Amino acid sequence: EKNRLEAGAENVRFLKGHIEEIPLPDGSVDVIISNCVINLSGDKDKVLAEALRVLRPGGRFAVSDVVVEGELPSEVRRNMELYVGCVAGALERSEYEQKLATAGFVEISIEAHRRYSFSHIEGAWAPKGVAHLTDDQKSELDGRIMGAFIRAVKPL
């Protein structure tokens, strides 16, 4: 709120709520932005349905999130440390696209802006969470975990 006041932004409000139950009326938002949050939700279908619900027709969904290309080993998916590190809960690219389409979005695109090597993830995010993986398993993941821009539009 302090930043809003300092910037003189009059068209901004902050609301407390849950991403699966956005405290806004239907069709009341022009753009939804998010930075690395959707991958943490246990009900991504509900998140995307809520996003579509609150957007006005023609409204834009423009988020940055962690996305995976291909499958992750089950050991990674089950690891809580990698979940809070935004990896274990990340959607696979085609699954993300399908969930957006199923929710009702159009003009869907996913653009990688940063690809991670597994050695970077291991050292920076979750060294204990990946210690049990073989070198081959780690190298198979190189470049497949990415920070991505996800864009979509609510139909008119």
Beta strands, then each sheet from edge to edge (+ up, - down):
strand 1: 29-35
strand 2: 55-68
strand 3: 91-92
strand 4: 106-116
strand 5: 145-153
sheet 1: 1+ 2+ 3+
sheet 2: 1+ 2+ 5- 4+
end
